[in-house]
Amino acid sequence: MGSAIGQTAGDGTGRTLAAAGGAVVGGIVGGMVEKELSKKQAQELTVDLDDGHTVVVVQETKDIGFVEGDRVSVTHTPSGEAHVAHAHYETDGVY
């Protein structure tokens, strides 16, 4: 798009330079727009596991907020990413 706008400026060498400059500016603006559109709300969670280890997970905010002391489950995707969710109670009170 920037290159197309640059094509309308001047003629000869000036037009070529304007088109090149327009392409660079278009690329920069396009990158900024893409970055803004791909931003997501995230949360960092520090989880104390039952086995005594601690893990820190940064994930997109989809779940209702967590508060200290919430019982959670930590799952892993095949690619190795971790996800934290509120734990679900069984009918006997066991997680």
C-alpha positions, 0 to 999 in steps of 0.5 A: 500500500505504501508503495502504491501511494508513493507511485503517485508522487512525482515522476522518474527517479523521484517517483521510484524513491517515493515508491521505495520510501512508501514501501518502507513506511508501509512495512513499518506501519503494517508491522505496528498494526499487526503487533497491536492486533496480536496483543493479548491479556496475559497473567503470570501465575506462581504455583506451588505443586503438591510435590513441593516444586514451584512452577511459574506459568505465563498464559493468556487470560481466559479463565476467571482470575486466580487468588492466592490459595486457589486449588488449580491443575497444571496441564502440559500440551504436546509442545511442552507449554503449561496451562493453569486452570481452576481444579474441579472437585469430585463429589467426594471432595477429592481433587 
